[in-house]
C-alpha cells in the first residue's frame, strides 16, 4: 500500500535501517551521516560522510604502518580481526568463510560494548 511514496521498497526493505534500542556502537544503523541524510540534512550528511571516510583512511594507514614496522623488526603482527566472526574453511565447499563465533548477543544482553572500536 502506498508503495509509490516509498520508492517501491517492500515493507521489509523500509524497516531494515530502523533504529533499535541497544545495538552495538558499530552497528551501521548508528551511522551519523546516514541518519542526517534520512532526515533530509544533505549538506551536513555529506560533511559527516567525508569525516567518516577520512577517519577510516587514517585507521587503515595506521594498521598498514604497524604491519610494516613489525615486518621490518621481525616481530609478529596481529592484523585486525572481526569481533564476532572468524575465518574458517567451509567443510562442504572448502572455501574460507566468516563464521559467527559468538559473543554479540551476550554483549547486547549486558549492554557491554567495551570491545567495540570507535568507528563513527
Number of C-alpha atoms within 10 A of each C-alpha: 8 7 10 8 8 12 9 12 12 11 11 8 11 12 10 9 14 9 11 8 6 13 18 19 16 14 12 13 16 17 16 16 22 19 15 17 16 12 10 11 13 14 12 14 19 15 11 19 19 13 14 17 12 12 14 14 12 12 13 13 12 12 16 13 12 15 17 13 13 14 12 9 9 9 10 9 13 10 10 8 9 12 14 13 15 15 14 13 13 12 8 6 8 9 10 12 13 13 13 14 12 12 11 18 12 10 15 14 10 10 13 13 15 10 9 13 10 8 13 18
